[in-house]
Amino acid sequence: MELIRIWQETKKTIIFVTHDISEAVYLSNRLLVVTERPTRVFETLDIEVEYPRDYDDDRLFGLSKKVSRIFLTMEERHDN
């Protein structure tokens, strides 16, 4: 993917915003789950899977499930 290539070549920090959990897990080294306004970091998750990555990697699938659970927890706290 182009974004990964740019990051590997430049070694610069890239902030990428997406609503797609699988994409976020696939691309990220560190993932921040943020709340609605006022925006705050709700959870930080390090993605410790080496590159190149495979979308079918069970570790990435497990991390995607973990992020989904984080969102559910965040919603439950917001509703109460």
N, C-alpha and C positions, 0 to 999 in steps of 0.2 A: 504494500500500500504506500502511496506517495507520502503521506504524513510520517510514517515510520522511517522512510528513506531520508527525508529531510532532517528528522531528528537525529538519526544515526550519523549523518554527514556533518551536521553543525554542532551537535552536542548542546544545543540551546534548549532552555525550558520552553515548552509549548503548552499553552492553555487551550484546551479543546472542550467545547460545550456541546452536549448531545442529550437527547431524551431516550436514546436507544441503549439499554443496559448492556446488551451483548457487545455492541460496538465500543462502548466505554471500557469494558473489561478487556476486550481484545487489544485496544490501542494503548492503554494506560500503563504507567509504572506505579502511579498513585492516583487513586480515585477519591474525589470529594463528593459526598452527598450533601446537598444544601437544602435548606428549608425555603418555604415561600417567604414573601416579604413580612417582616424585615429579614433579609437573607442572612443566614448564619450557617456555618459548617456544622452539620448534624453528626456526620461520621466520616472518618478517613480510613481508607483501606489500601494497603500496599499490595500491588499485583506482582508477585514474585515468580513469574513464569518467563523463561528465557525467550529471546527472539531467535529465529523466526517462529511465529506462533501459528497454530492451526485452529481454525474455528471449531473443529470437532474435538479439541483437547478437553478431556473430562475435568481437568483442573479449572479451566476457564468456565465450563458449565457450572461447576460447583460455586465458583466466585459469583457468577451471575445470579444464582439462586440466593446467595448470601446478600447481595445488593438488593434483590427483590424483597427479602425479609426486612432489611433495614428500612426500605420505603414503607412497608406495612407497619412497622413499629412507629415510624415517624407519623404516619397518618393516624394511628390509634392514639398517640399522645396529643395530636392536634385536635382530634375530635372530643377529647375529654376536658 
